Amino acid sequence: MEPIVTVQDAVTAFAPWREPTAAELDAIEREMPVILADVDLLDAQITTIDRPVTEMDARRIRRACNRLLTARRELSNRSAVAGLSGGAA
């Protein structure tokens, strides 16, 4: 019979190396406006789950959706410009 041991030491031994890299943190920072706009939209939608949607709720959802679309557009435009800036002269 083999003894049962925990694998916590093996799992946590590599914890310092499992941190996000600087490039990953930069990507998260660039995407943060989209993430926050998405959270706002979800909040607006969640508030209407258990009750009828009022005109104010519909406006809040519409505005949150517009903010999300704007944030996504700006992110994709920044990505496109960054991709073009490294071209040959």
DRENSEDO-492514 format. One record per residue (C-alpha): residue in three letters; z, y, x. Coordinates in nm, 3 decimals. Layout:
N
("ALA"; (Z; Y; X));
...
// end
This chain:
89
("MET"; (0.000; 0.000; 0.000));
("GLU"; (-0.098; 0.341; 0.131));
("PRO"; (0.142; 0.634; 0.096));
("ILE"; (0.038; 0.919; -0.125));
("VAL"; (0.041; 1.250; 0.061));
("THR"; (-0.043; 1.600; -0.044));
("VAL"; (-0.356; 1.767; 0.079));
("GLN"; (-0.208; 2.114; 0.060));
("ASP"; (-0.187; 2.147; 0.437));
("ALA"; (-0.553; 2.055; 0.471));
("VAL"; (-0.656; 2.297; 0.199));
("THR"; (-0.445; 2.593; 0.304));
("ALA"; (-0.511; 2.543; 0.674));
("PHE"; (-0.854; 2.700; 0.633));
("ALA"; (-0.744; 2.990; 0.410));
("PRO"; (-0.787; 3.268; 0.671));
("TRP"; (-1.149; 3.168; 0.726));
("ARG"; (-1.227; 3.159; 0.356));
("GLU"; (-1.197; 3.535; 0.312));
("PRO"; (-1.511; 3.723; 0.204));
("THR"; (-1.727; 3.859; 0.482));
("ALA"; (-1.794; 4.227; 0.529));
("ALA"; (-2.144; 4.182; 0.386));
("GLU"; (-2.004; 4.015; 0.073));
("LEU"; (-1.751; 4.293; 0.026));
("ASP"; (-2.028; 4.552; 0.064));
("ALA"; (-2.235; 4.372; -0.200));
("ILE"; (-1.939; 4.370; -0.438));
("GLU"; (-1.884; 4.741; -0.374));
("ARG"; (-2.251; 4.817; -0.450));
("GLU"; (-2.231; 4.615; -0.774));
("MET"; (-1.896; 4.761; -0.887));
("PRO"; (-2.047; 5.016; -1.132));
("VAL"; (-2.235; 4.732; -1.305));
("ILE"; (-1.921; 4.517; -1.314));
("LEU"; (-1.711; 4.797; -1.463));
("ALA"; (-1.978; 4.883; -1.721));
("ASP"; (-1.998; 4.517; -1.819));
("VAL"; (-1.619; 4.505; -1.862));
("ASP"; (-1.636; 4.815; -2.085));
("LEU"; (-1.901; 4.652; -2.302));
("LEU"; (-1.697; 4.333; -2.331));
("ASP"; (-1.389; 4.536; -2.427));
("ALA"; (-1.584; 4.712; -2.698));
("GLN"; (-1.718; 4.382; -2.830));
("ILE"; (-1.381; 4.208; -2.816));
("THR"; (-1.216; 4.477; -3.028));
("THR"; (-1.456; 4.398; -3.311));
("ILE"; (-1.411; 4.020; -3.312));
("ASP"; (-1.142; 3.999; -3.579));
("ARG"; (-1.230; 4.296; -3.799));
("PRO"; (-1.533; 4.459; -3.957));
("VAL"; (-1.732; 4.688; -3.730));
("THR"; (-1.685; 5.054; -3.813));
("GLU"; (-1.924; 5.334; -3.724));
("MET"; (-1.695; 5.432; -3.437));
("ASP"; (-1.700; 5.073; -3.305));
("ALA"; (-2.078; 5.062; -3.326));
("ARG"; (-2.101; 5.386; -3.127));
("ARG"; (-1.859; 5.257; -2.866));
("ILE"; (-2.061; 4.937; -2.824));
("ARG"; (-2.390; 5.128; -2.811));
("ARG"; (-2.258; 5.370; -2.549));
("ALA"; (-2.112; 5.089; -2.341));
("CYS"; (-2.444; 4.906; -2.359));
("ASN"; (-2.628; 5.219; -2.247));
("ARG"; (-2.385; 5.266; -1.956));
("LEU"; (-2.442; 4.905; -1.851));
("LEU"; (-2.820; 4.941; -1.865));
("THR"; (-2.800; 5.264; -1.665));
("ALA"; (-2.579; 5.103; -1.402));
("ARG"; (-2.815; 4.805; -1.373));
("ARG"; (-3.117; 5.035; -1.344));
("GLU"; (-2.951; 5.241; -1.070));
("LEU"; (-2.851; 4.927; -0.880));
("SER"; (-3.200; 4.782; -0.897));
("ASN"; (-3.353; 5.116; -0.794));
("ARG"; (-3.117; 5.137; -0.495));
("SER"; (-3.207; 4.781; -0.399));
("ALA"; (-3.578; 4.854; -0.425));
("VAL"; (-3.548; 5.170; -0.215));
("ALA"; (-3.339; 4.988; 0.047));
("GLY"; (-3.605; 4.718; 0.066));
("LEU"; (-3.883; 4.973; 0.116));
("SER"; (-3.707; 5.186; 0.379));
("GLY"; (-3.742; 4.927; 0.655));
("GLY"; (-4.123; 4.915; 0.652));
("ALA"; (-4.364; 4.974; 0.938));
("ALA"; (-4.476; 5.327; 1.017));
// end
